[in-house]
Amino acid sequence: MNPTLLSLLAIVAAYLMGSLSFAVIVSRAFGVADPRTFGSGNPGATNVLRSGNKKAAAVTLLLDAVKGWLPVVLVKAFGPAYGLGEGTLALVGLAAFIGHLYPVFFRFKGGKGVATAAGVLLGISGWLGALVLAVWIATVLISRYSSLGALLAALAAPLLYILGDGHLWDMHRPVLGAVGAMSLLLIWRHHENINRLIAGQESKVGKKKK
């Protein structure tokens, strides 16, 4: 098959996988209220946690990460044999992330993409994903603000990718572009959280938001 066509098919498949809004799907499976109807209204693991069902939130977090990780890992493992390089890998990761933000199966109204972005980064490099996750976890443990953790992790991701070049991984410009684009989109999707953080009105992790 033509590499260009195969690359396009991989990108579309990644977008469709990203469009699976597991916050909604898992909530239905667990008999939990639709996360779009309470709290922040965001279909993501943090808002599912506000329902009080920790298991549903954990499953949502895992599946949202996997849908970002799997397409990238598949392209890394099998792409080179079919002429798919770092450009395709970068676009596949970005497509899965955008699918979560604008899911075709859910009227293009998706979540903020934190878990899916983490999955993409883990697929690019386990070390990169682990370092960015460490930034998020440390921030949340200290501040109890998931959104603040996401914002700092988004800022750290492209910087860490550049700093780790030649040590923990080899940097590729298309991948850096994709990581940078995800970071900017994450920050933009959190603009309401930024306003609430400044006003001191942001909800903390583990606290139900009415």
N, C-alpha and C positions, 0 to 999 in steps of 0.2 A: 504493500500500500504506500501511496505517496506520503512522505514525511509531513508535508504541510497539512494534508487532509487528516492524517492521524493525529497531528498536534491539535488541530481544531476540534476533532472529536473528543480528545482528552480534556480540553478546556471546557467544552460543553458538558461533558459527563461530570467534571468536578463542580461546575456551577449547579447542576441538578442535585448532586449529592449535598452540596452546601445548603440547598433550598429546603432540605428536610428540617423543619423547625421542631427539634426534639423536645423543647420546653412544652410545646402544645401537645405533641404526640405522647410523651411520657406522662404528662398530667392527666390526659384522658385515660391512659392505661391504668394509672394508680387511683383513679377516681378523685383527682384533685381539681379544684376550680381552675379554669383557663387562666394562665398567668397574665393574659392581656386584659383581664377584668379587675385586677386588684393591684395594690402596691404601686410600683412605678409604671405598670402596664407593659413592661419590657418582657418579651418571651425569651428569658434566659435563666440560667441556673440560680442566680442570686435572687431573682424574684420568685422562682419556684420555692426556694428556701423559706421565703416569707409566708408560705402557706402552712408551714410547720411540718411538712413532710420532708425530712432530711434525706431519706432514701431516694425519693423522686428527684430531689435536687442533685444528689450525687450521680444518679444515672444520667440525668440531663447533661451535667458537666462532662461526664465521660464521653457520651455519644457526640456532643457538640465538638469536643476535641478530636475524636476519631475521624469525623467527617472532614476535618481539615488536614489531619495527618495522613490518612490513607491514600488520597490521590497523589500527594507529593512523593510518598514512599514508593508507590507503584511506578511512577515515572522515573525515579532514581534507579530502581532495580531493573526495569525492563525497557525504559526509553532509549538508552544508548544503542541497543541492538537494532532499533528501528529508526535511528537517525534523530532522535529527540534529545536535545541538549538542555543547557541551563535556562535558555529562554523559555522553552516549553514548561520546564519545572516551575519557573517563577510565575508564569501566567496561570498554570494549573492551581498553584497555591492561592494566588490572588482571586481566581474565579470561585474557588470554594468559599473563601472569606466573603466575597461580594454576594454569593448565593445566600449566606446566612443573613446578611444585612437586608437583601432585597429578594426574598424567596418567591419564585414563580408559583409555587404551590399554595402560598398563603397571601396572595394579593400584594406581593412585594413589600409586606410589612414585617420585618424581621427584628432580630435582636441587635445588640451592640457589637457582638463578635469577639469578645475577649477569649472565650474557651476555644473557638475555632481558630483564631489567630495563634493561640498557644500551640494548637495541634499542628498548624502549618510550620511554625518555627521548630517544633520537635522533629518534624519530617525533614526539614532542611538540614538540621544538625541537632542531635540529642543534647550536645553541650550548650548550644545557643538557646534551645527551648528551656533547658534546666536553669540557665542563668537568668533568663527573663522571668521565668516562674518564681525564682528565688526573690527577685525584686518585688513581684506582686505579693507573694506570701508574707515577706517581711513587712511590707507597708500595711497590709491588712491586719496582721497580728498586732502591730504597734498602734495603728489609728482606728481599726475596725471599720474603715471605709473601703468597700470593695472598689468603688469608682476611683478613688485616689490611687489605689494600687494599680488599677488598669491604666490610668493616665501616666504614672511614673514608669510602668513597664513598657508602655507604648513609646515613651521618649527614650528609654534605654535600649530598646531592641535594635535600631539601626546603628547606634553607637557601639554596642557590644559586637555586632556583626563586623564592623570595621576594625575594632580593636583586636578581635580574635583572629584576624586574617594572618595566615602563615604559622599560627600556633595551634589553635584548636580545629581550624577548618581553613579551606581556601575560599576567599571571597570572590564572588562573581557579580559583575555589575547589574545584570538583569535581576538577579536575586535581591541585591541591595535595593534596586528600584521597587521591587514588589514589597519588601519589608518596609521601606519608607512610605509607600502608598498605604499599606495597612495601618501603619502608625498614625498617619494623618487622618485617615477615615475613623479610626478608633477615637481620636481626640475630638473630631468633629461630632461624632455620634454621642459623645459625653458632654456636649455643651450645656445641656440643662443641669447635669450633675455638677459641672464647674460652677454654675451660678448658685446652686444650692450649697455647695461647699463654702463658697465665699460668704453666703448669707448665714451659714451655720445651721442650715435646715436639712442637710443630707441625712438619710437614714443609715444607721449602722448595721453591720452584718449581724444576723440573729435576732433583729428587732422587727416585728411585724409592722408594716406600714398601712395604715387605714386610709 
